């Protein structure tokens, strides 16, 4: 259950509408998704988060699809259903295949398992990995 109201464009302040307009223009979508509508309850957080996300997720040394797949993995680790679904959709829109998704899930599962084992056993880090 949502813990804040979702701010629709018609009900948004001019400050929020400006961010919503930028999101719609940048993503070429008719409306913003619920995450942004929820953040609109805090206009400064909405603007900061959108500005930071635009910067981080733009292509750079890592391509956009790789960044979306990393976002999926972190979202799984953080148990964020919303982010898992939204970034899986974004990754698919950027060309992620079913085979890539299956492999990504296998890597996430393996990393979760080996992370838990290493953490539980408090395995000391090998010297060569500390350089």
N, C-alpha and C positions, 0 to 999 in steps of 0.2 A: 504494500500500500504506500502510495506517495505521501511524503511527510510535509511537502510544501505545495502550494498551488502552482499550476502550470500557467505561465503568463502567455496569453495569445497576443498576436501582433496588434489586433484592434484595441486591446487593453493596455498595451505597453507604453511606457514613457518615451519621449523623443530619443533619449539616450539609449534605451534598450532597442528601439526601432532601428537606430543607426547600426548597431551591432548585428541585429537580425538581418538587415538589408545587406550587410557585408557578407554574412554567412551565406545567404541565398545567392548572391552574385558570385561569390568565390566557388561555391559548390554546384552552382547551376541547378538549384532546387526551388520548388514553388513555396516551400515553407521550411522552417527550422524544425529539427527533431526535439523530442521531449527533454533531452538533457539540457539544451540551451534554454528551453522554456522554463525549466526548473531553476537554472542559474539566474534567470532574469529577475528573480526575487532579490538578488544582490547585484545591481548593475555594475559596480566596480569589479566584482569577481567575474562576472560574465565577460566583460571587455578584456580583462587581463588573461583569462583562460583562453579565450578565442585568439587573442594576439599571440600568446605563447604557442598554442597548438598550431596555428598557421606557420609559424617559424620552424618549429621542431619537425613537423610532418612534411614540409616541402622537400622535394628531391635534393639530395646532396651527395655525400660520399656513399650513402645508402639510398637505394631507389625507393619509391613510394610503396611498392608492394612489400618489400622487405620490412619497412617500418610498420606497415599494417600487421604483418605476421608477428613481429615482435610485440606489438600492442596486444594482439590476441593472447600471446603467451603470458604476458604480465597480467592481463585481465583474468586469465584462468588462475594464475597464482594468487591473485587478490580476491578471487571469487566474486567478480563483478559481472553478473549476468547481463546487465545492460551493455557494458563495454564489449563483452564477448560477442554478443549478437551484432552490435553496430559495426564493430571493426571486422568481423567475419564478412558482413555484407560489403563493407568498403574494400576488403581484400579481394573478394570475388569480383567486384566491379572493376578492380584494377588488374584482373586476369588470373587470380589464384585458381588453380585447377583442383578438381576433387583429389587427385593424386598428391598434390602439394599439401592440401589440407589434411589428408590422412597422415602424411609424413610429419607434418607440424604437430599434430596431436600425439603421434608416437614419441616425438622428441620431448614434448611437454611432459608426457607421462613418465618417460625414462628419467628426465631431469628431476621430476618431483620425487621419484623413488630413490634415486641415488643421493639426492640432497638430504632426504630424511634419514637414510642410512648413515651417511657421513656425519650429519648433525648428532644423531643419537649416539654414535660411537666416539664423537669428538676426535675424529681422525686429524692428526697434526698435518699441516700443509708441508709438502715436500719442498726442500730448499730451492730446487730449480724453478719452482713456480713463484717464488718470492722476488725474483729479479725483474 
